[in-house]
Amino acid sequence: MTAEFWIKAVQLVLSLSLLVFVHELGHFMFARLFKVRVEKFYLFFNWKFSLVRFKKIKGKWQVKFFSKNVAEHLQPLLDEQGNRKVDKKGNPILVPTPTDNLSDDDWRKYPETTEWGIGWIPLGGYCKIAGMVDESMDAASMNSTPQPWEYRSRPAWQRLFIIIGGVLMNFVTAIVVYAMILFTWGTEILPMENAYLGYDYCQTALNNGFENGDKILAVDGEKVVSEKDFVERVVIEGKSNVLLQRNGKDTLLVLPDNFGEQMLDAEEKKFMTYRMPFVIDSVVGMNTMLHAGDSLVGLNGQTLVSYSELTEAFALHKSQTVLLSYYREGVLMQDSVVLDENGKLGVLLKNPMVYFKTEQQEYGFFESFPAGWNLGVEILGGYVKQFRLVFTKAGAKSVGGFASIGNLFPGTWNWYVFWNMTAFLSIILAFMNILPIPVLDGGYVLFLLYEIITRRKPSDRFMEIALNIGMFLLLVLLIFANGNDIIRIFR
């Protein structure tokens, strides 16, 4: 495996670990705020054993490394006559054993403090809240009498805050990260009206009527400022009336209703790229008649003003002599030059951004937070709009798993990109978790709203069945998403 793979993998694990931690911390904080015990808080899953676990006992921290998991201390539930109770399947009903008869060095004797730990399977984490029917399916504790420190003993409104705490923390994390990005790096955009050579478009856009060199003026009568705004309107929101400037004339292009689906189906990496001028910074080859500052504008009598047009034309004349047109200090000149076997001139280009007027904005520390809030809300709104495409055939094919998420990170370490992706994934995690699916936070919210409205709790049996269904749906989604990744690899 290449170094690029490992850099992406480390970024993915680090980012998701941070987001899982703050998500579970949200549940933990609200649980402790309402005096509910949190039995365990783990980063990563600890099947069979943990890398490290620690717990505060009698005011002192105790630590264990590479320790095996200890089974719950259980005993049969007895009826009034002392007979063992059984469930509908005839299995004995078990309840937690009183802790008084446990040895002093047994951590189970001190349930009032949280056991913290790090597992060895880096796929998430969990926060085990006392008295809560969750994905752990700890039915034994639910068979015992509810205790004041348990989740199930708290009022519905308190349980609601405990549940949504994770989603709130993920969204707050995204806002804080975006604020610090703006404070550290600020923003710089190229307004579309300042891309004076127009844009080159992806193949799907070309198939639907765009032409390379088109300048974007408006969408559905509204002026667009940046590429991001434009792509969001036509791909995500499905707007179709695009006003272009083509060869100096205004042209209206009407896109089909399924244009967004076409983009997903084609798996286009980028909708458009601005055209940049071909201005020489230095000459490294044999064409010494060219000078730094020369601006190329044509080949063999044909007007070609952008870098992309010229390089495409050069590729058709490998190892040939061509007539090159260029401006030098405002004067149009022509010279015959020789292209190498790769169709190259042997020159280095000037940074094209010096020819474009960009808009830059810097933020002070306190200014960055409202700006981070606005950016977070904007990103969330765009993702919610985009979510509609998931339910199309092309959208379903575009759903990806861990490999797709990992490929969002660059192959070289870049803190700006890393934190941008972490904030974006934090918003996605918040949104996906609030969906009304059993086993996700949104499913619990749905059940709690039902309880608040009807003043009647769903039964523990109903909750167990609903969570089983939710776990099944989640497993199917994980298999489907990661299966798409595998198909892409072989394709």
FENLINHU-V173803 format. One line per field, one symbol per residue. phi: phi as a letter, one per 30 degrees, with the letter a starting at -180 (. if undefined). burial: 1 if it has 16 or more other C-alpha atoms within 10 Angstrom, else 0. Layout:
phi=???
burial=???
This chain:
phi=.dddeddddddddddddddddddddddddddddcicdcdbbbcidcdiabdabbadbhibdcbbchcddcdddbbddcddcicddbddcidddcbededecdddcddddbddcdccabdccdbllabccdibdbddhddedddddecedcedcddeddddddddedddddddedddddddddddcibbbceedcddcibccddddddcjdbejdcdcabhicdccbeeddddddcddidbcccccbhicdbcccdddcddddddddhddbdabddcdccdcaccccddddbejdcdbabhicdbcceddddddeddbdiccbcccacbhicdbbbdbcdddcicdibccdedddccccccbcbdeddddddddddddddddddddddddddcdddddddbcddddddddddbdbdddeddddddddddddddddddcejceddddddddddddchbdddddddddddddddddddddddddddeddddddd
burial=00000011101110111111111111111110010111111111110011111111100000000000000000011000000000000000111110000000001111001111111100011111111111100111110000001111110101111111111111111111111111100000010111111111111110000111111111100001101001111111111111111100001000100011111110000011011111111110001001001111111000011111110011001100010111100000010011110011101011000000000000100001101110111011011011001000011111111011110010100000011111111111111111011111111111111000000010000011011101100100010111011000000
